[in-house]
Amino acid sequence: MTKWCLYIVLPVILLAGCTNNEKQRIFEDEAHQRPQGITQTSENGQIKNTDIDDWRISPRYQGLLRVETPAYRNPVLASTFRIDLYITSIEAIDNVLVYALNEDGKFFDTGFRGGNISAGLYPITVSTDMLMPPSTAHTADLYRIIIQDGKRRTITYGDVQIGIQ
């Protein structure tokens, strides 16, 4: 009887002991995986097809913000795309940085730098020029877009397709 209780109680205790820091680390590990699939959106941000892994909020920022509109238009056919965050907390987020990871595992700095942001809508516009050289603009490539705070903690991430197949 005692062994049986240990088999049930011990896993429950171990799972309950998972801290927010550990959950954040796991989320960040997931964010740094290679892109796969996209949340397809129209040019005005209407969602056409959802990838359940895209645009989740990290444990550190849950309840403080949401992704109002995922990357749009996706697939990206223009020189820029936009992501709208909605900050729901009065707690400001210090500096927003946007990075990208391609299918080969190469990181790109998109050049986006935002200052401290507080409650309300916060649009992020990313240029595709930092991701693809003009000579490859006719091909379709997937990128994982990673949005981080100034301390390099991942806030959210999602995949975009640049170009059409």
Sequence and secondary structure as in RCSB ss.txt:
>XXXX:A:sequence
MTKWCLYIVLPVILLAGCTNNEKQRIFEDEAHQRPQGITQTSENGQIKNTDIDDWRISPRYQGLLRVETPAYRNP
VLASTFRIDLYITSIEAIDNVLVYALNEDGKFFDTGFRGGNISAGLYPITVSTDMLMPPSTAHTADLYRIIIQDG
KRRTITYGDVQIGIQ
>XXXX:A:secstr
 HHHHHHHHHHHHHHHT  HHHHHHHHHHHHTS      EE TT  EEE  TTTTEE GGGBTTEEEEEEEESBS
B SSEEEEEEEE SSS B  EEEEEEETTS EEEEEEEE  B SEEEEEEEEGGGTS GGGTTS EEEEEEEEET
T  EEEEEEEEES  
